[in-house]
Structure formats: C-alpha cells, structure tokens
C-alpha cells in the first residue's frame, strides 16, 4: 500500500470509530496504540497514556479525525495521526525525535522548577507567566516548556550539521516500545552539552504551545508535514 493510500485508510478507520475515548483492553485501543507507536516521538507521546480519544472535526466541507491521548492523573496530549502514518519515513523527523528524547530530563527539570515556583507562591497566586501570550499560568493549569530564542529545530539542525550525512555517529536505533534513540553515547553527550549550554527555555500554556506548533514554529513535525493538522 502506498503511503497516500495508507493515510486515506487510517483516516477512514479513525472517522469510523470517532466520538469516543478508548481504554486499554479494547480492540480499538490496541489498534490505536499500534498506530501511535509509529509516531516519530512515540515514546514521549505514550508516556502515562491511559486512553486514546478519537475526535471528529467538521470544518465546512472538510471532515477529519484528531487523536487526543488521555494521561494518568488527568490532562491530554495531542498526537498527529498523520505523523504516525508518515513519521517513520522521514530520517530527519526520526533524528529530531531522538534528539528531543536525549534532552528530555533537561526540559523536565525546567518544568519542575517552574511548577514548584508556582506552587510555592506565598499567597497562592501564580507569578509564572506564559512566554507566548504573557498571561499568568495558574496553578492547576498544565505547564508546558518551549524553546525561546533559538527554536529547538534550529538548534538540532546546527548540531546535525557537525556530521556528514549517514555518519555512524548518527546511527538511530528503533525501540521496541516505539520511538528512536541515538545509538552512540558520545553523540548523545555532545548534544546534551550543546542543548544544556545553548537552549533557552520558557514556560507556556498548553494551548499557546499547541498554537505555536500549529503555525509551524519550532516543531519538526510541522516542518516535515506542512499540510498536517497539528501534531
Ligand atoms: Zn499563553
């Protein structure tokens, strides 16, 4: 099956089961899980996922499905089914996914710091502001971390430019649970050092982060799939 035909088939099937959240144990959930595991950032996407919701969107004549991953403890995460269909075919998308994964703890520790700062505000009023819209991110609202200054993709491209195409330093290994990681520990530490010293991070609202992504700023998948509807 060609990739375009596969995309149409996945879209058709998603629309058939749209309108519900599927939980582990159902046939639909297994099929959706198989699909999401094809996402270039599957490992990140699937963390703490307890259910997968399929939503039908009607925009005039345009009808399309969306995937929303429901997380343990509440909250949702977007997931582009188009990236699941096309993702593994793009080597650059796989590299970005592996690079993101390698610095996940750096992002996570920034998030934790802001979350603690927000929680410890002396009168219970958060003073953490969103780097995109400038408004306060209230306690209880999901807090996302984004790259301010140089976008992640630019930083990643700058790093990848150190190596020749097909260099063994950039060997990727697919993980059985989905996603990719860089096989060479030296490449990983060089990238971690560059990201740690160069990346400037900012807190954002979940929605502001999404909107920014949808405009194709700093998200690999959007650059790889300019026609894709979000992630
Ligand atoms: Zn905002």
Boltz pocket constraint, residues with backbone or C-beta under 6 A from the ligand:
constraints:
  - pocket:
      binder: B
      contacts: [[A, 130], [A, 131], [A, 132], [A, 133], [A, 134], [A, 135], [A, 204], [A, 205], [A, 208]]
      max_distance: 6.0
